[in-house]
Amino acid sequence: MPKARETAVYTHGHHESVLRSHTWRTAANSAAHLLGVLKPAMKVLDVGCGPGTITADLAALVPEGRVTGVDRAPEILERARAEAAGRGLVNADFAVADVHALDFPDDSFDVVHAHQVLQHVGDPVQALREMRRVTRPGGHIAVRDADYAAMTWYPASPGLDDWLDLYREVARANGGEPDAGRRLKAWALEAGLTDVTATSSTWTFSTPDERAWWSGLWADRTVESAYARRATEGGRADAARLREIEAAWRAWGECDDGWFAVLHGEILCREDDGR
């Protein structure tokens, strides 16, 4: 198997403000581009599974099959195991893994899925090659990533403009690519995948509850999470700048006409039967 290479630093970490977002994710709101190919007896790999809410949904959708969730962070896998156990799922298991060098034999899975992963890895093309390697001929690879530069909101906010500039700078300094969504098709083709369907979808936050939730988690993340520490320790922001961005998030969340859209790029790739 290929030797693992050091991945990028995970910019967000696993602060509560981050998990507030991650545990909201479902197969319906985050993996709809995949659902049409799932069949009850499939074997599925969920790469970068985090706290396991999507993983558990996928396990419920393949009741005669099995889902394996993998992540680089052992501590988050305990959350994922608890999520699956709490739903009474017996067809889900979890393991530590590096997507650059997966510890599975060739052709192990019918479906390999990754949500919000390639924006954080050191070599997204190698990651896709590994995902392809462990996908059986005729199987599918499904990837979805946000595109930060394409995020948009109303009303205009210089503080949120500053947030976006700073986040993209910090993410790239950590070795990631925050505008991954637009690059997924190109990365897949470079990885040798040929049957690639590229789509997009959005999350939109506009109701009072949605605005409060989205603005609150980003306000907290800006000053309390690993992202905040990496921004300051890397010399890219000081505490005062982070507090100004936090305030901008909270002010946007209180706007009755506030609207925020997150664009995601998606790819659904079918592995060649005749490779």
Secondary structure, 3 states (H helix, E strand, C coil): CCCCCCCCCCCCCCCHHHHHHHCCCCHHHHCHHHHCCCCCCCEEEEECCCCCHHHHHHHHHCCCCEEEEEECCHHHHHHHHHHHHHCCCCCEEEEECCCCCCCCCCCCEEEEEEECCHHHCCCHHHHHHHHHHCEEEEEEEEEEEECHHHCEEECCCHHHHHHHHHHHHHHHHCCCCCCCHHHHHHHHHHCCCCEEEEEEEEEEECCHHHHHHHHHHHHHHHHHCHHHHHHHHCCCCCHHHHHHHHHHHHHHHCCCCCEEEEEEEEEEEECCCCC
